[in-house]
């Protein structure tokens, strides 16, 4: 399934739905901070997400229980590819360089990154 671009509000709903797995609009609203949005606003966003093909639903009379049709992992990959293309010329090197220049990296993260790089080198030697 192709990921679709989501607005900030749609993405916030998807984050909650990924955690909850299935939810009625009222259950989503209950998880939101105050001031809570009107039920009609959340219902409209859920219908938009359905039209985009990222959520499905089970009907219970007039109520719908929504569930994700795209995984959080799929959407994360979509967003990362978009970020890489739009801001880093599709270069992993430029992306990584940006992050290591912007903030200090804790020693345990450096060690984990070194381990991943060594594993990548080993895989490339095997090819």
C-alpha positions as CSV (number, residue, x, y, z in Angstrom):
1,X,0.0,0.0,0.0
2,X,1.3,3.4,-0.9
3,X,1.5,5.9,1.9
4,X,-0.3,9.2,1.5
5,X,0.7,12.6,2.7
6,X,-1.1,13.4,5.9
7,X,-1.8,16.7,7.5
8,X,-0.6,17.3,11.1
9,X,-4.1,16.7,12.5
10,X,-4.5,13.5,10.4
11,X,-1.1,12.2,11.5
12,X,-1.9,12.9,15.2
13,X,-5.0,10.8,14.8
14,X,-3.0,8.0,13.1
15,X,-0.5,8.0,15.9
16,X,-3.3,7.4,18.4
17,X,-4.9,4.8,16.1
18,X,-1.6,2.9,15.7
19,X,-1.3,2.7,19.5
20,X,-5.0,1.7,20.0
21,X,-5.2,-0.6,16.9
22,X,-9.0,-0.1,16.7
23,X,-11.1,2.8,18.0
24,X,-14.4,4.6,17.8
25,X,-14.3,8.4,17.3
26,X,-15.3,8.9,21.0
27,X,-12.4,6.7,22.2
28,X,-10.0,8.8,20.1
29,X,-11.4,12.0,21.5
30,X,-11.1,10.6,25.1
31,X,-7.3,10.2,24.5
32,X,-6.8,13.8,23.3
33,X,-5.7,16.6,25.6
34,X,-8.0,19.4,26.6
35,X,-9.6,21.3,25.1
36,X,-11.0,18.4,23.2
37,X,-12.1,18.9,19.6
38,X,-15.8,18.5,18.6
39,X,-16.8,15.0,17.6
40,X,-17.9,16.2,14.2
41,X,-14.3,17.5,13.5
42,X,-12.7,14.2,14.4
43,X,-15.4,12.3,12.4
44,X,-14.6,14.4,9.4
45,X,-10.9,13.8,9.7
46,X,-11.5,10.0,10.0
47,X,-13.6,10.1,6.8
48,X,-10.7,11.9,5.1
49,X,-8.3,9.3,6.3
50,X,-10.6,6.6,5.0
51,X,-10.8,8.4,1.6
52,X,-7.0,8.5,1.5
53,X,-7.0,4.7,2.0
54,X,-5.0,4.8,5.3
55,X,-7.9,3.7,7.6
56,X,-10.7,1.2,7.3
57,X,-13.7,0.7,9.6
58,X,-16.2,-1.7,10.9
59,X,-19.8,-0.5,11.0
60,X,-21.9,-0.9,14.2
61,X,-25.2,0.7,13.2
62,X,-24.4,4.4,12.7
63,X,-21.0,4.1,14.6
64,X,-17.8,3.2,13.0
65,X,-14.8,1.6,14.6
66,X,-11.7,2.6,12.7
67,X,-8.4,0.7,12.3
68,X,-5.2,1.5,10.4
69,X,-4.7,0.1,6.9
70,X,-1.1,1.3,6.8
71,X,1.4,0.5,9.5
72,X,3.3,3.1,11.4
73,X,6.5,1.6,9.9
74,X,5.2,2.0,6.4
75,X,4.4,5.7,7.0
76,X,7.7,6.3,8.7
77,X,9.5,4.9,5.6
78,X,7.4,7.2,3.4
79,X,8.2,10.2,5.5
80,X,11.9,9.4,5.7
81,X,12.2,9.0,1.9
82,X,10.4,12.3,1.4
83,X,12.7,14.0,3.9
84,X,15.7,12.5,2.3
85,X,14.6,13.6,-1.2
86,X,13.3,17.1,-0.3
87,X,16.1,18.2,2.0
88,X,19.2,16.0,1.5
89,X,19.3,15.3,-2.3
90,X,18.6,11.6,-1.6
91,X,21.9,11.3,0.2
92,X,22.1,9.3,3.4
93,X,25.6,10.8,3.9
94,X,24.1,14.4,3.9
95,X,21.3,13.3,6.2
96,X,23.7,11.7,8.7
97,X,26.1,14.6,8.5
98,X,23.3,17.0,9.3
99,X,22.3,15.1,12.4
100,X,25.7,14.6,13.8
101,X,26.5,18.3,13.4
102,X,23.3,19.5,15.0
103,X,23.5,17.7,18.4
104,X,26.0,15.8,20.4
105,X,25.7,12.0,20.1
106,X,25.9,10.0,23.4
107,X,28.8,7.4,23.5
108,X,26.4,4.5,23.6
109,X,24.7,5.7,20.4
110,X,28.2,6.2,18.7
111,X,29.0,2.6,19.7
112,X,25.7,1.3,18.3
113,X,26.2,3.3,15.1
114,X,29.8,1.9,14.7
115,X,28.4,-1.6,15.1
116,X,25.8,-1.1,12.4
117,X,28.4,0.4,10.1
118,X,30.7,-2.6,10.6
119,X,27.7,-5.0,9.9
120,X,27.0,-3.1,6.8
121,X,30.7,-3.3,5.7
122,X,30.6,-7.1,6.3
123,X,27.5,-7.5,4.2
124,X,29.1,-5.4,1.4
125,X,32.2,-7.6,1.5
126,X,30.0,-10.8,1.2
127,X,28.4,-9.5,-2.1
